[in-house]
Amino acid sequence: MRSFYHFMMKYRGMKKNALERQLADWIFQDHDFPKHSTSHDEISRYLEWNIPFSSALQVFDELWEVYEAEVLE
């Protein structure tokens, strides 16, 4: 099963300056991000403590739904 980190890497380097790209780039550069996790709670708590920008949690929740549909189900 692919981790959320690996799922997010498809959003890196997008041409438009989307919030999804910002979150993916930040996750890639953050060496402490739980890269092997598939747990919503673990990643959500991590982002709450290390929030990279004000709407990051909202973006995460939206992308988590896509991750669940594409990877976890």
JOTAFEN-V787765 format. One record per residue. N is the residue number from 0. PHI is phi in radians with two decimals (* if undefined). BURIAL is I if it has 9 or more other C-alpha atoms within 8 Angstrom, else O. D_FIRST is the distance of its C-alpha to the first C-alpha in whole Angstrom. Layout:
BEGIN
N:PHI:BURIAL:D_FIRST
N:PHI:BURIAL:D_FIRST
END
This chain:
BEGIN
0:*:O:0
1:-1.32:O:4
2:-1.31:I:6
3:-1.09:I:10
4:-0.96:I:12
5:-1.15:I:10
6:-1.04:I:10
7:-1.19:I:14
8:-1.13:I:15
9:-1.25:O:16
10:-1.60:I:18
11:-1.21:I:20
12:1.26:O:23
13:-1.06:O:24
14:-1.16:O:28
15:-1.40:O:29
16:-1.49:O:29
17:-1.51:O:26
18:-1.10:O:25
19:-1.07:I:21
20:-1.15:I:22
21:-1.04:I:24
22:-1.15:I:21
23:-1.09:I:19
24:-1.12:I:22
25:-1.14:I:22
26:-1.03:I:19
27:-1.08:I:19
28:-1.46:O:22
29:-1.49:O:22
30:-1.21:O:21
31:-1.68:O:21
32:-1.03:O:18
33:-1.23:I:15
34:-1.13:O:13
35:-1.75:O:10
36:-1.40:I:10
37:-2.11:O:8
38:-1.75:O:12
39:-1.02:O:14
40:-1.08:O:17
41:-1.08:I:17
42:-1.23:I:16
43:-1.06:I:19
44:-1.08:O:21
45:-1.05:I:21
46:-1.16:I:22
47:-1.07:O:25
48:-1.45:O:26
49:-2.23:O:25
50:-0.98:I:26
51:-1.40:O:26
52:-2.74:O:28
53:-1.02:O:30
54:-1.76:O:27
55:-1.06:I:24
56:-1.18:I:23
57:-1.15:O:24
58:-1.10:I:22
59:-1.03:I:19
60:-1.05:O:19
61:-1.15:O:20
62:-1.25:I:17
63:-1.09:I:15
64:-1.09:O:16
65:-1.15:O:15
66:-1.03:I:11
67:-1.03:I:11
68:-1.17:O:13
69:-1.52:O:11
70:-1.99:O:7
71:-1.42:O:7
72:-1.73:O:10
END
